[in-house]
Amino acid sequence: MTTDTSATALVSVKGVNKHYGQLHVLQNINLDVSKGEVVVVIGPSGSGKSTLCRAINRLETIEDGEIFIDGKKLPEEGKELARLRADVGMVFQSFNLFAHKTILENVTLGPMKVKGVDKATAEKEAMALLERVGVGHQAPKLPAQLSGGQQQRVAIARALAMKPKVMLFDEPTSALDPEMINEVLDVMVQLAKEGMTMIVVTHEMGFARKAADRVVFMADGQIVEQAKPEEFFTNPQSSRAKDFLSKLLTH
């Protein structure tokens, strides 16, 4: 966790709107994330959390508003978008690993194809990352030979291999069996401690309490409130957040 709140946010979302037909899924969203900050986005299903996460690297188009990554405006398409997107690592609910490639090949592919890193360097860096997330010994295997938790840790290593400035996580544990959730969250907590800028959409409140610098609560396409985890969980300000938390705590 850093105290550097430099004037230019690493990720800046300004006045962003998005509709699906009649449904206004993102309503004038404004959010700044500083370098080294861990922001956890929570809220009920259908609140726009995942859409916001996907809009930040243009996997979702937006109707109006602007998104900046490290001071540069995210373009609509083309080479510039691909270049900026390389600065934004993304980990999804599903692991999206290439089934016919080994774990090592999955992690080296991006750096070699997109960044022109030579094979020997890419493999050395990939192995270090696989060790870091605890699956180095699985490098020669195919994804299907790994558990869901291991595959998700490979997906994190693959995103890190691009040396991103910010990591986006869109409900990274929601497709996992309960006993595998912690092994993925532990890697994410470690990343947070190492100063990685992270935006995490999750239902894991324990992670939010432990790793977040700030909790952003969304409902009905809007950011309803944001606060430090301790403040948010002990003293939510909005009735929507109180209602959301009371439902969580009774289960």
Accessible surface in RSA format (square Angstrom, percent):
REM  Atomic radii and reference values for relative SASA: ProtOr
REM  Chains: A
REM  Algorithm: Lee & Richards
REM  Probe-radius: 1.40
REM  Slices: 20
REM RES _ NUM      All-atoms   Total-Side   Main-Chain    Non-polar    All polar
REM                ABS   REL    ABS   REL    ABS   REL    ABS   REL    ABS   REL
RES MET A   1   129.52  67.1  86.46  57.2  43.06 102.5  60.36  51.3  69.15  91.6
RES THR A   2    72.90  51.8  44.04  44.6  28.86  68.8  45.89  61.6  27.01  40.8
RES THR A   3   136.55  97.1 112.22 113.8  24.33  58.0  84.41 113.4  52.15  78.8
RES ASP A   4    77.66  54.4  67.99  67.7   9.66  22.9  36.37  85.6  41.29  41.2
RES THR A   5   112.24  79.8  89.75  91.0  22.49  53.6  61.72  82.9  50.52  76.4
RES SER A   6    49.60  41.9  34.24  45.7  15.36  35.4  35.85  76.3  13.75  19.3
RES ALA A   7   112.75 103.7  65.16 100.6  47.59 108.3  77.78 109.5  34.97  92.6
RES THR A   8   103.89  73.9  92.47  93.7  11.42  27.2  72.28  97.1  31.61  47.8
RES ALA A   9    17.54  16.1   7.33  11.3  10.21  23.2   8.32  11.7   9.22  24.4
RES LEU A  10     9.75   5.4   7.73   5.5   2.02   5.1   9.46   6.6   0.29   0.8
RES VAL A  11     0.01   0.0   0.01   0.0   0.00   0.0   0.01   0.0   0.00   0.0
RES SER A  12     8.73   7.4   8.73  11.7   0.00   0.0   7.67  16.3   1.06   1.5
RES VAL A  13     1.21   0.8   0.00   0.0   1.21   2.9   0.00   0.0   1.21   3.3
RES LYS A  14    95.00  46.3  92.84  57.0   2.16   5.2  60.20  54.2  34.80  37.1
RES GLY A  15    21.30  26.3   0.00   N/A  21.30  26.3  15.80  43.4   5.50  12.3
RES VAL A  16     0.03   0.0   0.03   0.0   0.00   0.0   0.03   0.0   0.00   0.0
RES ASN A  17    24.87  17.2  24.87  24.0   0.00   0.0   5.29  12.7  19.58  18.9
RES LYS A  18    16.84   8.2  16.84  10.3   0.00   0.0   0.17   0.2  16.67  17.8
RES HIS A  19    73.01  39.9  65.19  45.3   7.82  20.0  45.10  46.5  27.91  32.5
RES TYR A  20    96.35  45.0  83.56  47.5  12.80  33.3  82.76  62.2  13.59  16.8
RES GLY A  21    69.89  86.2   0.00   N/A  69.89  86.2  43.54 119.5  26.34  59.0
RES GLN A  22   183.40 102.6 154.93 113.2  28.48  67.8  67.79 144.3 115.61  87.7
RES LEU A  23   115.42  64.3 111.76  80.0   3.66   9.2 114.51  80.4   0.91   2.5
RES HIS A  24    61.24  33.5  53.22  37.0   8.02  20.5  37.45  38.6  23.79  27.7
RES VAL A  25    15.87  10.4  11.39  10.3   4.48  10.8  15.70  13.6   0.17   0.5
RES LEU A  26     0.00   0.0   0.00   0.0   0.00   0.0   0.00   0.0   0.00   0.0
RES GLN A  27    49.83  27.9  44.05  32.2   5.78  13.8   6.75  14.4  43.08  32.7
RES ASN A  28    93.56  64.5  83.26  80.5  10.29  24.8  23.83  57.4  69.72  67.4
RES ILE A  29     1.94   1.1   0.60   0.4   1.34   3.2   1.94   1.4   0.00   0.0
RES ASN A  30    80.26  55.3  69.57  67.2  10.69  25.7  32.71  78.7  47.55  46.0
RES LEU A  31     6.15   3.4   0.14   0.1   6.00  15.1   4.44   3.1   1.71   4.6
RES ASP A  32    70.91  49.7  63.48  63.2   7.43  17.6  22.76  53.6  48.14  48.0
RES VAL A  33     0.00   0.0   0.00   0.0   0.00   0.0   0.00   0.0   0.00   0.0
RES SER A  34    21.94  18.5  21.78  29.1   0.15   0.4   4.79  10.2  17.14  24.0
RES LYS A  35   131.12  64.0 129.57  79.5   1.55   3.7  78.97  71.1  52.15  55.6
RES GLY A  36     1.95   2.4   0.00   N/A   1.95   2.4   1.82   5.0   0.13   0.3
RES GLU A  37    27.68  15.9  25.65  19.4   2.03   4.8  12.45  24.1  15.22  12.4
RES VAL A  38     0.42   0.3   0.42   0.4   0.00   0.0   0.42   0.4   0.00   0.0
RES VAL A  39     0.00   0.0   0.00   0.0   0.00   0.0   0.00   0.0   0.00   0.0
RES VAL A  40     0.00   0.0   0.00   0.0   0.00   0.0   0.00   0.0   0.00   0.0
RES VAL A  41     0.20   0.1   0.20   0.2   0.00   0.0   0.20   0.2   0.00   0.0
RES ILE A  42     0.12   0.1   0.12   0.1   0.00   0.0   0.12   0.1   0.00   0.0
RES GLY A  43     0.71   0.9   0.00   N/A   0.71   0.9   0.00   0.0   0.71   1.6
RES PRO A  44    35.86  26.1  31.16  28.4   4.70  17.1  35.86  29.6   0.00   0.0
RES SER A  45   101.78  86.0  73.67  98.3  28.11  64.8  46.38  98.8  55.40  77.6
RES GLY A  46    76.93  94.9   0.00   N/A  76.93  94.9  42.09 115.5  34.84  78.0
RES SER A  47     1.81   1.5   0.06   0.1   1.75   4.0   1.40   3.0   0.41   0.6
RES GLY A  48     8.32  10.3   0.00   N/A   8.32  10.3   5.12  14.0   3.20   7.2
RES LYS A  49     9.13   4.5   7.33   4.5   1.80   4.3   1.76   1.6   7.37   7.8
RES SER A  50    33.27  28.1  30.66  40.9   2.62   6.0  25.32  53.9   7.95  11.1
RES THR A  51    15.88  11.3  15.02  15.2   0.86   2.1   0.62   0.8  15.26  23.1
RES LEU A  52     1.13   0.6   1.13   0.8   0.00   0.0   1.13   0.8   0.00   0.0
RES CYS A  53     0.99   0.7   0.21   0.2   0.78   1.8   0.92   2.3   0.07   0.1
RES ARG A  54    74.17  31.1  74.17  37.8   0.00   0.0  10.99  15.0  63.18  38.3
RES ALA A  55     0.09   0.1   0.09   0.1   0.00   0.0   0.09   0.1   0.00   0.0
RES ILE A  56     0.00   0.0   0.00   0.0   0.00   0.0   0.00   0.0   0.00   0.0
RES ASN A  57     6.04   4.2   6.04   5.8   0.00   0.0   0.00   0.0   6.04   5.8
RES ARG A  58    19.74   8.3   9.45   4.8  10.29  24.5   2.97   4.1  16.77  10.2
RES LEU A  59    70.79  39.4  42.70  30.6  28.09  70.6  44.77  31.4  26.02  70.0
RES GLU A  60    30.24  17.4  28.97  21.9   1.27   3.0   2.65   5.1  27.60  22.5
RES THR A  61    94.51  67.2  92.19  93.5   2.33   5.5  71.52  96.1  22.99  34.8
RES ILE A  62    23.55  13.4   3.97   3.0  19.58  47.2   5.41   3.9  18.13  49.2
RES GLU A  63    98.90  56.8  64.99  49.2  33.91  80.7  53.81 104.1  45.10  36.8
RES ASP A  64    78.70  55.1  71.93  71.6   6.77  16.0  39.10  92.0  39.60  39.5
RES GLY A  65    30.90  38.1   0.00   N/A  30.90  38.1  10.00  27.4  20.90  46.8
RES GLU A  66    65.06  37.4  64.22  48.6   0.84   2.0  16.43  31.8  48.63  39.7
RES ILE A  67     0.04   0.0   0.03   0.0   0.01   0.0   0.03   0.0   0.01   0.0
RES PHE A  68    44.84  22.4  44.68  27.7   0.16   0.4  44.68  27.1   0.16   0.5
RES ILE A  69     0.16   0.1   0.00   0.0   0.16   0.4   0.00   0.0   0.16   0.4
RES ASP A  70    65.17  45.7  49.61  49.4  15.56  36.8   4.26  10.0  60.91  60.8
RES GLY A  71    53.21  65.6   0.00   N/A  53.21  65.6  26.50  72.7  26.71  59.8
RES LYS A  72   120.19  58.6 116.27  71.3   3.92   9.3  77.43  69.7  42.75  45.5
RES LYS A  73   108.32  52.8  92.22  56.6  16.10  38.3  48.67  43.8  59.65  63.5
RES LEU A  74     0.91   0.5   0.02   0.0   0.89   2.2   0.02   0.0   0.89   2.4
RES PRO A  75    35.81  26.1  26.42  24.1   9.39  34.1  35.81  29.6   0.00   0.0
RES GLU A  76   128.77  73.9 113.78  86.1  14.98  35.7  50.50  97.7  78.27  63.9
RES GLU A  77   137.18  78.8 125.71  95.1  11.47  27.3  41.19  79.7  95.99  78.4
RES GLY A  78    51.96  64.1   0.00   N/A  51.96  64.1  38.92 106.8  13.05  29.2
RES LYS A  79   168.85  82.4 157.70  96.8  11.14  26.5 103.10  92.8  65.75  70.0
RES GLU A  80    87.07  50.0  85.49  64.7   1.58   3.8  47.31  91.5  39.75  32.5
RES LEU A  81    14.31   8.0  14.31  10.2   0.00   0.0  14.31  10.1   0.00   0.0
RES ALA A  82    57.87  53.2  49.98  77.1   7.89  18.0  53.91  75.9   3.96  10.5
RES ARG A  83   146.53  61.5 137.26  70.0   9.27  22.1  70.75  96.7  75.79  45.9
RES LEU A  84    10.05   5.6   9.23   6.6   0.82   2.1  10.00   7.0   0.05   0.1
RES ARG A  85    80.78  33.9  76.44  39.0   4.34  10.3  26.22  35.8  54.56  33.1
RES ALA A  86    15.65  14.4   6.49  10.0   9.16  20.8  14.35  20.2   1.30   3.4
RES ASP A  87    26.57  18.6  26.57  26.4   0.00   0.0   0.00   0.0  26.57  26.5
RES VAL A  88     7.97   5.2   0.04   0.0   7.94  19.1   0.04   0.0   7.94  21.5
RES GLY A  89     6.16   7.6   0.00   N/A   6.16   7.6   6.16  16.9   0.00   0.0
RES MET A  90    21.18  11.0   8.17   5.4  13.02  31.0   8.17   6.9  13.02  17.2
RES VAL A  91     1.26   0.8   0.08   0.1   1.18   2.9   1.26   1.1   0.00   0.0
RES PHE A  92    43.48  21.8  41.81  25.9   1.67   4.3  41.81  25.4   1.67   4.8
RES GLN A  93    73.74  41.2  72.60  53.1   1.15   2.7  14.20  30.2  59.54  45.2
RES SER A  94    63.29  53.5  60.37  80.6   2.92   6.7  44.09  93.9  19.20  26.9
RES PHE A  95    36.58  18.3  33.81  20.9   2.77   7.2  34.07  20.7   2.51   7.2
RES ASN A  96    81.92  56.5  55.19  53.3  26.73  64.4  30.72  73.9  51.20  49.5
RES LEU A  97    23.01  12.8   1.37   1.0  21.64  54.4   1.45   1.0  21.55  58.0
RES PHE A  98    92.41  46.2  89.64  55.5   2.77   7.2  92.41  56.0   0.00   0.0
RES ALA A  99    73.88  67.9  63.57  98.1  10.31  23.5  63.95  90.1   9.93  26.3
RES HIS A 100   136.37  74.5 108.63  75.5  27.74  71.0  88.68  91.4  47.69  55.5
RES LYS A 101    57.07  27.8  57.06  35.0   0.01   0.0  14.10  12.7  42.97  45.8
RES THR A 102    34.96  24.9  34.92  35.4   0.03   0.1  32.14  43.2   2.81   4.3
RES ILE A 103     0.00   0.0   0.00   0.0   0.00   0.0   0.00   0.0   0.00   0.0
RES LEU A 104    34.23  19.1  34.23  24.5   0.00   0.0  34.23  24.0   0.00   0.0
RES GLU A 105    81.08  46.5  79.92  60.5   1.15   2.7  28.98  56.1  52.10  42.5
RES ASN A 106     0.96   0.7   0.00   0.0   0.96   2.3   0.00   0.0   0.96   0.9
RES VAL A 107     0.12   0.1   0.00   0.0   0.12   0.3   0.00   0.0   0.12   0.3
RES THR A 108     8.53   6.1   8.30   8.4   0.23   0.5   0.33   0.4   8.20  12.4
RES LEU A 109    43.53  24.2  42.72  30.6   0.81   2.0  43.53  30.6   0.00   0.0
RES GLY A 110    20.04  24.7   0.00   N/A  20.04  24.7  17.75  48.7   2.29   5.1
RES PRO A 111     6.30   4.6   6.30   5.7   0.00   0.0   6.30   5.2   0.00   0.0
RES MET A 112    68.33  35.4  55.78  36.9  12.55  29.9  53.36  45.4  14.97  19.8
RES LYS A 113   161.45  78.8 126.68  77.7  34.77  82.8  93.60  84.2  67.85  72.3
RES VAL A 114    93.18  61.3  61.81  56.0  31.37  75.6  66.63  57.9  26.55  72.0
RES LYS A 115    91.88  44.8  58.82  36.1  33.06  78.7  49.01  44.1  42.87  45.7
RES GLY A 116    63.07  77.8   0.00   N/A  63.07  77.8  31.75  87.1  31.32  70.1
RES VAL A 117    39.05  25.7  27.87  25.2  11.18  26.9  33.87  29.4   5.17  14.0
RES ASP A 118    85.33  59.8  73.90  73.6  11.43  27.0  50.00 117.7  35.33  35.2
RES LYS A 119   128.09  62.5 123.10  75.5   4.99  11.9  66.03  59.4  62.06  66.1
RES ALA A 120    75.98  69.9  61.54  95.0  14.44  32.8  68.57  96.6   7.42  19.6
RES THR A 121    54.08  38.5  50.19  50.9   3.88   9.3  34.99  47.0  19.08  28.8
RES ALA A 122     2.15   2.0   0.00   0.0   2.15   4.9   0.53   0.7   1.62   4.3
RES GLU A 123    55.82  32.0  55.56  42.0   0.26   0.6   8.91  17.2  46.92  38.3
RES LYS A 124   162.87  79.5 152.67  93.7  10.20  24.3 102.37  92.1  60.50  64.4
RES GLU A 125    59.06  33.9  55.51  42.0   3.55   8.5  32.61  63.1  26.45  21.6
RES ALA A 126     1.29   1.2   0.70   1.1   0.59   1.3   0.90   1.3   0.39   1.0
RES MET A 127    62.77  32.5  62.73  41.5   0.04   0.1  59.14  50.3   3.64   4.8
RES ALA A 128    63.12  58.0  49.28  76.0  13.84  31.5  57.48  80.9   5.64  14.9
RES LEU A 129    20.85  11.6  20.75  14.8   0.10   0.3  20.85  14.6   0.00   0.0
RES LEU A 130     0.00   0.0   0.00   0.0   0.00   0.0   0.00   0.0   0.00   0.0
RES GLU A 131   109.21  62.7  93.74  70.9  15.47  36.8  37.51  72.5  71.71  58.5
RES ARG A 132   117.60  49.4  81.49  41.5  36.11  86.0  49.09  67.1  68.51  41.5
RES VAL A 133     2.35   1.5   0.92   0.8   1.42   3.4   2.28   2.0   0.07   0.2
RES GLY A 134    39.69  48.9   0.00   N/A  39.69  48.9  28.80  79.0  10.89  24.4
RES VAL A 135     0.18   0.1   0.18   0.2   0.00   0.0   0.18   0.2   0.00   0.0
RES GLY A 136     4.96   6.1   0.00   N/A   4.96   6.1   0.32   0.9   4.64  10.4
RES HIS A 137   131.40  71.8 102.37  71.2  29.03  74.3  91.33  94.1  40.07  46.6
RES GLN A 138    11.22   6.3  11.22   8.2   0.00   0.0   0.00   0.0  11.22   8.5
RES ALA A 139     7.07   6.5   7.07  10.9   0.00   0.0   7.07  10.0   0.00   0.0
RES PRO A 140   101.98  74.3  80.54  73.4  21.45  78.0  86.77  71.6  15.21  94.5
RES LYS A 141    77.80  38.0  75.16  46.1   2.63   6.3  41.35  37.2  36.45  38.8
RES LEU A 142    71.77  40.0  71.75  51.3   0.02   0.1  71.75  50.4   0.02   0.1
RES PRO A 143     6.16   4.5   6.16   5.6   0.00   0.0   6.16   5.1   0.00   0.0
RES ALA A 144    95.25  87.6  60.30  93.0  34.95  79.5  68.35  96.2  26.90  71.3
RES GLN A 145   114.61  64.1  82.91  60.6  31.69  75.5  37.68  80.2  76.92  58.3
RES LEU A 146    10.84   6.0   0.01   0.0  10.82  27.2   2.03   1.4   8.81  23.7
RES SER A 147    39.97  33.8  25.11  33.5  14.86  34.2  33.51  71.4   6.46   9.0
RES GLY A 148    17.88  22.0   0.00   N/A  17.88  22.0  10.75  29.5   7.12  16.0
RES GLY A 149     0.00   0.0   0.00   N/A   0.00   0.0   0.00   0.0   0.00   0.0
RES GLN A 150    36.92  20.6  36.92  27.0   0.00   0.0   2.34   5.0  34.58  26.2
RES GLN A 151    30.11  16.8  30.11  22.0   0.00   0.0   0.00   0.0  30.11  22.8
RES GLN A 152     0.00   0.0   0.00   0.0   0.00   0.0   0.00   0.0   0.00   0.0
RES ARG A 153    30.85  13.0  30.85  15.7   0.00   0.0   0.00   0.0  30.85  18.7
RES VAL A 154     0.00   0.0   0.00   0.0   0.00   0.0   0.00   0.0   0.00   0.0
RES ALA A 155     2.65   2.4   2.04   3.1   0.61   1.4   2.04   2.9   0.61   1.6
RES ILE A 156     0.00   0.0   0.00   0.0   0.00   0.0   0.00   0.0   0.00   0.0
RES ALA A 157     0.00   0.0   0.00   0.0   0.00   0.0   0.00   0.0   0.00   0.0
RES ARG A 158    50.03  21.0  49.29  25.1   0.74   1.8  25.05  34.2  24.98  15.1
RES ALA A 159     9.29   8.5   1.90   2.9   7.38  16.8   9.29  13.1   0.00   0.0
RES LEU A 160    10.51   5.9   4.80   3.4   5.70  14.3   4.80   3.4   5.70  15.3
RES ALA A 161     9.37   8.6   2.79   4.3   6.57  15.0   5.01   7.1   4.36  11.5
RES MET A 162    28.01  14.5  28.01  18.5   0.00   0.0  27.75  23.6   0.26   0.3
RES LYS A 163   130.29  63.6 110.74  67.9  19.54  46.5  95.40  85.9  34.89  37.2
RES PRO A 164    11.28   8.2   0.84   0.8  10.45  38.0   0.84   0.7  10.45  64.9
RES LYS A 165    79.17  38.6  66.11  40.6  13.05  31.1  54.16  48.7  25.01  26.6
RES VAL A 166     0.00   0.0   0.00   0.0   0.00   0.0   0.00   0.0   0.00   0.0
RES MET A 167     0.00   0.0   0.00   0.0   0.00   0.0   0.00   0.0   0.00   0.0
RES LEU A 168     0.00   0.0   0.00   0.0   0.00   0.0   0.00   0.0   0.00   0.0
RES PHE A 169     0.00   0.0   0.00   0.0   0.00   0.0   0.00   0.0   0.00   0.0
RES ASP A 170     7.51   5.3   7.51   7.5   0.00   0.0   0.00   0.0   7.51   7.5
RES GLU A 171    21.52  12.4  20.14  15.2   1.39   3.3   2.69   5.2  18.84  15.4
RES PRO A 172     0.87   0.6   0.79   0.7   0.08   0.3   0.79   0.7   0.08   0.5
RES THR A 173     4.83   3.4   4.11   4.2   0.72   1.7   0.03   0.0   4.81   7.3
RES SER A 174    60.85  51.4  21.40  28.6  39.45  90.9  30.85  65.7  30.00  42.0
RES ALA A 175    66.39  61.0  28.92  44.6  37.47  85.2  40.02  56.4  26.37  69.9
RES LEU A 176    16.09   9.0   1.00   0.7  15.09  37.9   3.11   2.2  12.99  34.9
RES ASP A 177    75.36  52.8  72.99  72.6   2.37   5.6   7.75  18.2  67.61  67.4
RES PRO A 178   109.11  79.5  97.88  89.2  11.24  40.8  98.11  81.0  11.00  68.4
RES GLU A 179   132.10  75.8 103.30  78.2  28.80  68.6  68.56 132.6  63.55  51.9
RES MET A 180    35.89  18.6  35.89  23.8   0.00   0.0  34.03  28.9   1.86   2.5
RES ILE A 181    30.43  17.3  30.43  22.7   0.00   0.0  30.43  21.9   0.00   0.0
RES ASN A 182    99.28  68.5  99.25  95.9   0.03   0.1  20.46  49.2  78.81  76.2
RES GLU A 183    51.93  29.8  44.03  33.3   7.90  18.8  23.31  45.1  28.62  23.4
RES VAL A 184     0.00   0.0   0.00   0.0   0.00   0.0   0.00   0.0   0.00   0.0
RES LEU A 185    14.12   7.9  14.12  10.1   0.00   0.0  14.12   9.9   0.00   0.0
RES ASP A 186    81.92  57.4  75.25  74.9   6.67  15.8  26.89  63.3  55.03  54.9
RES VAL A 187    19.59  12.9  15.82  14.3   3.77   9.1  19.28  16.8   0.31   0.8
RES MET A 188     0.11   0.1   0.11   0.1   0.00   0.0   0.11   0.1   0.00   0.0
RES VAL A 189    13.53   8.9  13.46  12.2   0.07   0.2  13.46  11.7   0.07   0.2
RES GLN A 190    87.24  48.8  87.08  63.6   0.16   0.4  33.49  71.3  53.76  40.8
RES LEU A 191     3.41   1.9   3.20   2.3   0.21   0.5   3.20   2.2   0.21   0.6
RES ALA A 192     4.40   4.0   3.66   5.6   0.74   1.7   4.11   5.8   0.29   0.8
RES LYS A 193   143.94  70.2 115.54  70.9  28.40  67.6  76.33  68.7  67.61  72.0
RES GLU A 194    90.62  52.0  51.91  39.3  38.71  92.2  43.69  84.5  46.94  38.3
RES GLY A 195    26.43  32.6   0.00   N/A  26.43  32.6  12.52  34.4  13.91  31.1
RES MET A 196    34.38  17.8  27.25  18.0   7.13  17.0  30.76  26.2   3.62   4.8
RES THR A 197     3.54   2.5   2.55   2.6   1.00   2.4   0.00   0.0   3.54   5.4
RES MET A 198     0.00   0.0   0.00   0.0   0.00   0.0   0.00   0.0   0.00   0.0
RES ILE A 199     0.91   0.5   0.91   0.7   0.00   0.0   0.91   0.7   0.00   0.0
RES VAL A 200     0.01   0.0   0.01   0.0   0.00   0.0   0.01   0.0   0.00   0.0
RES VAL A 201     0.86   0.6   0.86   0.8   0.00   0.0   0.86   0.7   0.00   0.0
RES THR A 202     1.57   1.1   1.01   1.0   0.56   1.3   0.35   0.5   1.22   1.9
RES HIS A 203    83.22  45.5  69.40  48.2  13.83  35.4  49.33  50.8  33.89  39.4
RES GLU A 204    46.67  26.8  45.40  34.3   1.26   3.0   2.73   5.3  43.93  35.9
RES MET A 205    30.17  15.6  26.35  17.4   3.82   9.1  26.35  22.4   3.82   5.1
RES GLY A 206    47.97  59.2   0.00   N/A  47.97  59.2  37.53 103.0  10.44  23.4
RES PHE A 207     5.58   2.8   0.18   0.1   5.39  14.0   2.90   1.8   2.68   7.7
RES ALA A 208     0.00   0.0   0.00   0.0   0.00   0.0   0.00   0.0   0.00   0.0
RES ARG A 209   117.05  49.1  96.19  49.0  20.86  49.7  38.62  52.8  78.43  47.5
RES LYS A 210   132.70  64.7 108.29  66.4  24.41  58.1  72.87  65.6  59.82  63.7
RES ALA A 211     3.04   2.8   0.15   0.2   2.89   6.6   2.99   4.2   0.05   0.1
RES ALA A 212     4.70   4.3   0.00   0.0   4.70  10.7   0.00   0.0   4.70  12.5
RES ASP A 213    27.02  18.9  19.92  19.8   7.10  16.8  17.29  40.7   9.73   9.7
RES ARG A 214    46.73  19.6  46.73  23.8   0.00   0.0  25.84  35.3  20.89  12.7
RES VAL A 215     0.00   0.0   0.00   0.0   0.00   0.0   0.00   0.0   0.00   0.0
RES VAL A 216     0.00   0.0   0.00   0.0   0.00   0.0   0.00   0.0   0.00   0.0
RES PHE A 217     0.19   0.1   0.19   0.1   0.00   0.0   0.19   0.1   0.00   0.0
RES MET A 218     0.00   0.0   0.00   0.0   0.00   0.0   0.00   0.0   0.00   0.0
RES ALA A 219     1.66   1.5   0.68   1.0   0.99   2.2   0.68   1.0   0.99   2.6
RES ASP A 220    89.59  62.8  78.28  77.9  11.32  26.8  35.42  83.4  54.17  54.0
RES GLY A 221     1.79   2.2   0.00   N/A   1.79   2.2   0.59   1.6   1.20   2.7
RES GLN A 222    84.15  47.1  84.07  61.4   0.08   0.2  11.49  24.5  72.66  55.1
RES ILE A 223    38.47  21.9  13.43  10.0  25.04  60.4  13.43   9.7  25.04  68.0
RES VAL A 224    50.84  33.5  21.99  19.9  28.85  69.5  27.04  23.5  23.80  64.5
RES GLU A 225    21.52  12.4  14.17  10.7   7.35  17.5  19.45  37.6   2.08   1.7
RES GLN A 226    74.69  41.8  49.17  35.9  25.52  60.8  21.42  45.6  53.27  40.4
RES ALA A 227    21.72  20.0  12.21  18.8   9.51  21.6  21.72  30.6   0.00   0.0
RES LYS A 228   129.94  63.4 127.84  78.4   2.11   5.0  83.70  75.3  46.24  49.3
RES PRO A 229    14.28  10.4  14.28  13.0   0.00   0.0  14.28  11.8   0.00   0.0
RES GLU A 230   110.01  63.2 108.34  82.0   1.67   4.0  63.55 122.9  46.46  37.9
RES GLU A 231    99.44  57.1  95.39  72.2   4.05   9.7  43.89  84.9  55.55  45.4
RES PHE A 232     0.78   0.4   0.00   0.0   0.78   2.0   0.78   0.5   0.00   0.0
RES PHE A 233    19.86   9.9   5.53   3.4  14.33  37.3   5.53   3.4  14.33  41.0
RES THR A 234    90.33  64.2  56.38  57.2  33.96  80.9  51.68  69.4  38.65  58.4
RES ASN A 235    92.25  63.6  88.39  85.4   3.86   9.3  18.06  43.5  74.19  71.7
RES PRO A 236    16.03  11.7  14.99  13.7   1.04   3.8  15.08  12.4   0.95   5.9
RES GLN A 237   128.18  71.7 104.68  76.5  23.50  55.9  52.11 110.9  76.07  57.7
RES SER A 238    24.16  20.4  16.43  21.9   7.73  17.8  24.16  51.4   0.00   0.0
RES SER A 239    88.93  75.2  78.24 104.4  10.69  24.6  49.18 104.7  39.76  55.7
RES ARG A 240    91.05  38.2  89.44  45.6   1.60   3.8  48.37  66.1  42.67  25.9
RES ALA A 241     0.00   0.0   0.00   0.0   0.00   0.0   0.00   0.0   0.00   0.0
RES LYS A 242   108.55  53.0 103.53  63.5   5.02  11.9  59.21  53.3  49.34  52.6
RES ASP A 243    65.14  45.6  59.17  58.9   5.97  14.1  22.51  53.0  42.62  42.5
RES PHE A 244    24.21  12.1  20.43  12.7   3.78   9.8  23.98  14.5   0.23   0.7
RES LEU A 245     9.68   5.4   9.68   6.9   0.00   0.0   9.68   6.8   0.00   0.0
RES SER A 246    55.80  47.2  49.35  65.9   6.45  14.9  43.44  92.5  12.36  17.3
RES LYS A 247   121.10  59.1 118.60  72.8   2.51   6.0  87.06  78.4  34.04  36.3
RES LEU A 248    59.67  33.2  48.31  34.6  11.36  28.6  48.72  34.2  10.94  29.5
RES LEU A 249   132.77  73.9 102.78  73.5  29.99  75.4 106.13  74.5  26.64  71.7
RES THR A 250   110.27  78.4  75.47  76.5  34.80  82.9  73.65  98.9  36.62  55.4
RES HIS A 251   188.04 102.8 124.79  86.7  63.25 161.8 117.85 121.5  70.19  81.7
END  Absolute sums over single chains surface
CHAIN  1 A    11898.0       9497.9       2400.0       6673.3       5224.7
END  Absolute sums over all chains
TOTAL         11898.0       9497.9       2400.0       6673.3       5224.7
